[in-house]
Amino acid sequence: MDFSPSARAAELTAAVREFIAAEIEPVERRLRRPAGAPVEWRVPDEVRELQRRARERGLWNLFEELSNVDYAPIAEATGWSFLAPYVFNCNAPDTGNMEVLARYGTPAQQEQWLTPLRDGVIRSGFAMTEPGVASSDATNMQLTAVLDGDGVVLDGRKWWTTGVGHPDCRVLIVMGLTDPEAHRHARHSMVLVPIDTPGVTVERMLDTMGFLDEPFGHGEVSFTGVRVPAANIIAGPGQAFAIAQGRLGPGRVHHAMRMIGLAERALHLACERGLARTAFGKPVMNLGGNRERVADARIAINSTRLLIQHAAWKLDTGGPLAALSEVSQIKVAAPNVAQQVIDFAMQIHGGAGLSSDFPLAAAWTAARAVRIADGPDEVHRGLIARIELAEHGAAR
């Protein structure tokens, strides 16, 4: 196996890193919202200008252009910055929604939604998790998407619908129950629902441990008698789980590598702070086993990066089914490593690490949230163990 990026990917990775350092980081520092400041659900003009310049330089929709192995280092580079994925039009859930439309959408669906998403003209949301059931088991889903003549009618409630707070959000991909009598993995459908459809209501925006993640946000959305054409069903009724299987593998590589980028930034900040500050007559880095913690962080980051690259290679060479265990492994490993490294960096920074003066509190929250998003650690560990034990003859 070879994890080396192609010449094109190496060139793009270098360009992305340069753009982040020179163009994005100064803007990100200026835009960091102090705690208690008013929340603004808008995209600053400076950010739209960054998008324009990124697209002008060919740093746009790179996840579509490259293989998983080639895109992985670019995803890591964008993990260094909260703004970078959005600036390069490579942010969730839009990347996953674009991949779904590109792979499973009809020409009409692609023309209406995929093209403007690729152009960055609109944003989208993905509505799967529900407040009334344990959504770690997606077959628990209660929102209904019932065929009615030439339409499909949706009733129910979703939450943690990422991106629904964005002022440019125009469409949601909603997963709902269509046929409760079908096989448990053939009961559900994915439906394109324009956000301005009558009966769609954003009930509230949800904070994640105090962070609202504006201007994207995570919302609770109700669907009351929402009717859209049956032609808005993606790949046909009952195909939601098959689509999700194809969607989530590459998306988890993106998430995991961004976690590595986030961990790298945290370690960088920890080293700078630990060498610059003194306590008890010594640099902070020379106190309390901090050097050993730096070493452990480096080992953990490098090991996890290789694990993710291996999963990306398996996806490229064998497809989602061949990489089920590997994708679950990185989904568990990457955010846990990032959380541990960020926690260490916060400790090195003392009280400052808990404040909005540094990006560490937001970074820790992001890493902690990813341990639940797209399936909690326990679900992925269960899948890894089931695949491992099946090789030794264990029944499911």
Residue, then its C-alpha position, 0 to 999 in steps of 0.5 A: m500500500d502507498f499513502s504518498p500523495s500524487a504530485r497534484a495533491a502535494e501541490l494543492t496541499a502546499a497551496v492550501r497550507e499557504f492560503i490558510a496561513a497568509e489569508i485565512e488565519p488573520v481574518e479568523r483572528r479578527l472575527r473570533r467572537p468574544a463570549g457574551a458578544p451578540v450572535e450574528w447569523r451572517v457571513p462577513d464580507e471578508v469571508r465571502e472575499l476569501q471564498r472568491r480568492a480561493r476559487e480564483r486560485g483553484l482551491w475549490n471543491l477539492f474533495e471532488e477532484l481527488s481520491n480519498v488518499d490524496y484529499a486526506p492531507i488537504a483535509e488535515a490542513t483545513g483542520w488547522s482553521f475553523l474557517a478553512p473548510y468553508v472557504f474552500n467549499c469543503n465543509a460539512p454537511d455540504t460535502g456529504n450532500m454534494e457527494v450524495l447528489a453527484r452519486y445518487g441524484t437524478p439530472a434534475q436534482q443535480e441541476q437544481w441543487l448540486t450545481p449551486l452547492r458546487d458554486g457556493v451559491i447556496r448551503s444545505g443541511f442534513a436532517m437525520t438525528e431525532p430528539g425523541v429516540a436513541s438516534s445511535d440506532a438509525t432504525n429508530m427513526q420516527l419522522t415519516a416520509v409517506l408516499d401520497g400520489d405524486g408526492v411525499v409527505l413528511d411529519g416529525r421532528k429532527w435536531w442537530t441539523t447542521g447548517v440550518g442556521h446559515p443564511d444561505c441554507r436552501v435545502l435539507i436532505v431529510m431521512g424518514l420512515t417510508d415503509p415500516e413493513a420493509h426490511r429494517h434497512a429498506r424502510h427509510s428514504m432520503v428526501l430533498v426538502p427546500i427549507d421554505t416549504p410550508g410546514v418546515t419550521v426551525e424551532r430553535m438553534l442548539d448550542t454545543m456546550g455553549f458554542l452556537d457555531e454561527p453562521f452554520g449552527h445546529g437546529e431543531v426542525s419540525f416538519t408538519g404535513v410537509r409535501v414535496p414531489a415524489a421526484n425529490i426522493i433520492a435514488g427511490p424509496g427505501q434507499a436511505f441506508a444504502i445511500a448513507q453507507g456510500r456517503l459516510g465513509p469518505g465523510r468520516v475520512h474528512h472529519a478524522m483528518r480535520m481532527i488531526g489538523l486540529a490536534e496539530r494546531a493544539l500541539h503547536l500552541a502548547c509548545e509555543r506557550g510552554l517554552a515562552r512562559t516560566a514558573f518556579g524558575k523554569p519554562v513551563m514545558n520543563l515542569g510536571g512531565n510536560r515534555e513526556r506529554v509532548a512526546d506522547a502527543r506526537i506519537a498519538i497524532n502520527s499513529t492516528r494519521l497513518l490509521i486514517q491514511h490506511a482507511a482512505w486507501k481501503l476506501d479507494t481500493g475496495g470501496p465502503l464495504a471493504a473498509l467498514s472496520e477501518v472507517s469505524q476505527i478512525k471515527v473512534a481514534a481521531p476525535n479522542v486523540a484530538q481531545q486529549v492533545i487539546d486538553f493538554a494544550m489547555q492545561i499548558h495555557g492555564g486560565a487562558g486556555l479556557s477563554s475565547d482569547f485562544p481557539l482551544a476551548a472551541a477546539w475541545t468542544a468540536a473534538r468532543a462533539v465529533r465523538i457523538a456525531d455520525g455515530p457515538d464511539e460505542v456504536h463504532r467500537g461494537l462494529i469493529a468488535r463484531i467484524e473482528l470476532a466474526e473472523h474467529g467464528a463468532a455469530r453476530 
